[in-house]
Amino acid sequence: MLRLIESENHLPNAGAIRADAYQRDYGDVPSEGEYQSSQIRRSLIDICEGALRIHLWGMLGWQDIRQRYRRSLLGPFWLTISMGIMIAALGSLYAGLFRIELSNYLPFLTIGFIIWGLIAAFVTEGCTAFIAAEAAIKQVELPLSVHVYRVLWRNIVIFAHNFLIFVFVAIVFSIFPGWAGFFLIPGLVLLILNGIWIGLLFGLISARFRDVPQVMASVMQVGFFLTPIMWKPELIPDRTLVLDLNPFFYLVEIVRAPLLGSIPPLSVWLATIGITLAGWVVAFYFFQRFRWRIAYWV
């Protein structure tokens, strides 16, 4: 079994290892530029090939859900029921505190809560994507991105279960998004793209630094209260840093607004696209540079 490598200093022959790997694949000893180019190609192939193995990460994601709720009568619907009860209780309480009509506040709270659950799972479980797949990484030659797609798919399935709560609330309060609902599709695509780079980046960093998952869990707890999930943005008269510099606000709003019947403003689209592009640039840089070390780190 491969031993955990704590720092680059513990790999005195790291350059030789990389050169040998390149020589095995390409037949000669690489220059630094050739090696960097090969790593970029390998990383692109890893991400694309991993995405194409739908049958594999799809099956693994389903297996994770079945294993988690094995011998349970309702399976993942227990999570849906508990979330529904919590939303009903919080909705009744905070609608009175904020002096907002329940018919206006409860749908807002419901869909915000569900979307936040998906985002939080992308972050917290994405941090452990490679750590949890330690045995598979060391024993089976697979694209490393498969383990990120596995986490992504598992949480999308749970999101679909929880979405039934909003469907019920929408029926009760006669909410129909109309044409604005078509903007839900690009919004979800952007959210999922963010989930992928989050898993690649924080999964890699967490494999090296095991304190990161706990740090990110704390960040998500604080982020929940700073993001308009239980409170509405209109409650802040002037837009402040809490909204303008809060990436979670844009990721939630890009999906929530279409479901509530309004088209997200251009600023939300531009901010979400900017977050997505910036995240992918950073994530790909670190992934192509340190991808080969993940097997040592886990």
C-alpha positions in Angstrom: 0.0 0.0 0.0 1.2 3.5 -0.9 2.4 5.5 2.1 1.0 8.9 2.9 3.3 11.7 1.7 3.1 14.7 3.9 5.2 17.1 2.0 7.2 17.5 -1.2 10.4 17.1 0.8 9.4 13.5 1.4 9.6 12.9 -2.4 13.3 13.4 -3.1 13.0 11.7 -6.5 9.8 13.4 -7.5 11.4 14.8 -10.7 12.7 11.3 -11.5 9.2 9.8 -11.0 7.6 12.3 -13.3 10.3 11.9 -15.9 10.0 8.1 -15.8 6.2 8.3 -16.2 6.6 10.6 -19.1 9.3 8.4 -20.7 7.1 5.4 -20.3 4.2 7.1 -22.1 6.1 9.2 -24.7 9.5 7.4 -25.1 11.9 10.1 -24.1 13.0 12.3 -21.2 10.9 15.5 -21.3 11.9 19.1 -21.0 10.0 21.2 -18.4 7.8 22.6 -21.2 7.0 19.2 -22.6 6.2 17.9 -19.2 3.8 20.7 -18.4 2.1 20.3 -21.7 1.7 16.6 -21.1 0.2 17.3 -17.6 -2.4 19.7 -19.1 -3.3 17.1 -21.7 -3.6 14.3 -19.1 -5.8 16.5 -16.9 -8.1 17.5 -19.7 -8.4 13.8 -20.7 -9.0 12.9 -17.1 -11.9 15.4 -16.7 -13.5 14.6 -20.1 -13.1 10.8 -19.9 -14.4 10.9 -16.3 -17.5 12.7 -17.5 -18.1 10.2 -20.2 -18.1 7.3 -17.8 -21.7 8.0 -16.8 -22.5 4.4 -16.2 -19.7 4.1 -13.7 -20.2 7.2 -11.5 -23.9 6.9 -11.9 -23.9 3.4 -10.6 -21.5 4.3 -7.8 -23.7 7.3 -6.8 -26.8 5.2 -6.6 -24.9 2.6 -4.6 -23.8 5.3 -2.1 -27.5 6.3 -1.6 -28.6 2.7 -1.2 -25.9 1.9 1.2 -26.6 5.0 3.3 -30.3 4.1 3.6 -30.0 0.4 3.6 -32.9 -1.4 5.5 -34.7 1.9 5.7 -38.4 1.8 4.7 -38.5 5.3 3.1 -34.8 5.6 2.2 -33.7 9.1 1.2 -37.2 10.3 1.7 -36.5 10.4 5.4 -34.2 13.4 4.7 -37.0 15.0 2.6 -39.5 14.6 5.4 -37.2 16.0 8.0 -36.3 18.9 5.8 -40.0 19.5 5.1 -40.8 19.6 8.8 -38.0 22.0 9.5 -39.0 24.3 6.6 -42.6 24.4 7.8 -41.5 25.3 11.4 -39.0 27.9 10.4 -41.4 29.4 7.8 -44.2 29.8 10.3 -41.8 31.4 12.8 -39.8 33.8 10.6 -42.8 34.9 8.5 -44.2 36.3 11.8 -40.9 37.8 12.9 -40.3 39.5 9.6 -44.0 40.4 9.2 -44.1 38.8 5.7 -47.1 36.9 4.3 -46.6 33.2 4.7 -47.7 32.7 1.0 -44.8 35.0 0.0 -42.2 33.8 2.5 -42.6 30.1 2.6 -41.9 29.4 -1.1 -38.8 31.7 -0.9 -37.5 29.8 2.2 -38.3 26.4 0.8 -36.4 26.6 -2.5 -33.6 28.6 -0.9 -33.2 25.9 1.8 -33.2 23.1 -0.8 -30.6 24.8 -3.1 -28.4 25.6 -0.1 -28.5 21.9 0.8 -27.1 21.1 -2.6 -24.4 23.7 -2.5 -23.3 22.8 1.0 -23.1 19.1 0.0 -21.0 20.0 -3.1 -18.6 21.8 -0.8 -18.4 19.5 2.2 -18.6 16.2 0.4 -16.5 17.5 -2.4 -13.7 18.0 0.1 -13.7 14.3 0.9 -14.2 13.1 -2.7 -10.7 11.7 -3.1 -10.2 10.8 0.6 -13.3 8.6 0.6 -12.2 6.9 -2.6 -8.8 6.0 -1.2 -9.1 2.3 -1.9 -10.3 2.7 -5.5 -7.6 5.3 -6.3 -4.9 3.0 -5.1 -6.2 -0.2 -6.6 -8.0 0.7 -9.8 -6.8 2.9 -12.7 -9.6 5.3 -13.3 -9.9 9.0 -14.2 -9.7 10.8 -10.8 -12.6 13.0 -11.8 -14.9 10.0 -11.7 -14.9 10.3 -7.9 -15.9 14.0 -8.1 -18.8 13.1 -10.5 -19.8 10.4 -8.2 -20.3 12.9 -5.3 -22.0 15.3 -7.7 -24.5 12.7 -8.9 -25.3 11.4 -5.5 -26.2 14.9 -4.3 -28.2 15.8 -7.4 -30.4 12.7 -6.7 -30.9 13.8 -3.1 -31.7 17.3 -4.4 -34.3 15.8 -6.7 -36.0 14.1 -3.7 -36.0 17.3 -1.7 -37.3 19.3 -4.6 -40.7 17.5 -4.1 -41.1 19.8 -1.0 -41.1 22.8 -3.2 -43.5 21.2 -5.7 -45.9 20.6 -2.8 -45.5 24.2 -1.5 -45.9 25.6 -5.1 -49.2 23.7 -5.5 -50.5 24.9 -2.1 -49.8 28.5 -2.8 -50.5 28.4 -6.6 -47.0 29.3 -7.7 -46.3 28.9 -11.4 -43.0 30.3 -12.7 -44.3 30.8 -16.3 -41.7 31.7 -19.0 -39.2 32.6 -16.3 -39.0 28.9 -15.5 -37.0 28.2 -18.7 -34.1 30.1 -17.1 -33.9 27.3 -14.5 -32.0 25.1 -16.9 -29.0 27.3 -17.5 -29.0 28.2 -13.9 -28.8 24.6 -12.8 -26.0 24.0 -15.4 -23.9 26.8 -14.0 -24.5 25.4 -10.5 -23.4 21.9 -11.5 -20.3 23.3 -13.3 -19.4 25.0 -10.0 -19.9 21.8 -8.2 -17.4 20.0 -10.4 -14.6 22.5 -9.9 -15.3 22.7 -6.2 -14.8 18.9 -6.0 -11.7 18.9 -8.0 -10.1 21.8 -6.2 -11.1 21.2 -2.6 -10.9 17.5 -3.0 -7.3 17.8 -4.0 -6.4 20.3 -1.2 -8.2 18.2 1.4 -6.3 15.1 0.4 -3.1 17.1 1.2 -4.3 19.0 4.2 -6.8 17.0 6.3 -8.0 20.0 8.3 -9.7 21.6 5.2 -13.0 19.6 5.4 -13.5 20.8 9.0 -12.6 24.4 8.0 -15.0 24.3 5.0 -17.8 22.9 7.2 -17.4 25.9 9.5 -17.4 28.3 6.5 -20.6 26.8 5.2 -22.3 27.3 8.6 -21.3 31.0 8.6 -22.2 31.3 4.9 -25.7 30.0 5.6 -26.5 33.0 7.9 -24.8 35.5 5.6 -26.7 34.3 2.6 -30.4 35.3 2.0 -31.9 31.9 2.8 -34.0 32.7 5.8 -34.1 36.4 5.2 -34.9 38.3 2.0 -32.4 40.7 0.3 -35.0 43.5 0.5 -34.5 43.5 4.2 -31.2 45.2 3.6 -32.0 48.7 2.3 -28.7 49.3 0.6 -26.7 46.4 -1.0 -23.8 45.7 1.2 -20.7 43.5 1.1 -22.9 40.7 2.6 -24.6 40.4 -0.8 -22.2 41.9 -3.3 -19.2 39.9 -2.3 -21.1 36.7 -1.3 -20.7 34.1 -4.0 -23.3 31.9 -2.4 -25.9 34.5 -3.0 -25.5 34.4 -6.7 -25.4 30.6 -6.8 -28.6 30.4 -4.9 -30.4 33.2 -6.8 -29.5 31.9 -10.2 -31.8 28.9 -9.5 -34.3 30.3 -7.0 -35.4 33.3 -9.1 -36.7 31.3 -12.1 -38.6 29.0 -9.8 -40.4 31.9 -8.1 -41.4 33.4 -11.5 -38.8 36.1 -12.0 -35.8 36.3 -14.4 -32.5 36.7 -12.5 -31.0 40.1 -13.2 -28.0 40.5 -15.5 -25.7 41.2 -12.5 -26.5 37.8 -11.1 -25.8 36.1 -14.4 -22.5 37.9 -14.9 -21.4 37.2 -11.3 -22.3 33.5 -11.6 -20.5 33.1 -14.9 -17.5 35.0 -13.5 -17.4 32.7 -10.4 -17.7 29.7 -12.6 -14.9 30.7 -15.0 -12.5 31.9 -12.2 -13.2 28.7 -10.2 -12.4 26.5 -13.2 -9.2 28.3 -14.0 -7.9 27.9 -10.4 -9.1 24.4 -10.1 -7.6 23.2 -13.4 -4.3 24.9 -12.6 -4.0 23.0 -9.3 -5.4 19.8 -10.7 -3.0 19.6 -13.7 -0.1 20.4 -11.4 -0.8 18.0 -8.5 -3.1 15.4 -10.0 -0.3 12.7 -10.0 0.2 13.2 -6.2 -3.3 12.5 -5.1 -2.6 8.7 -4.9 0.3 9.5 -2.5 -1.7 11.9 -0.4 -4.7 9.8 0.2 
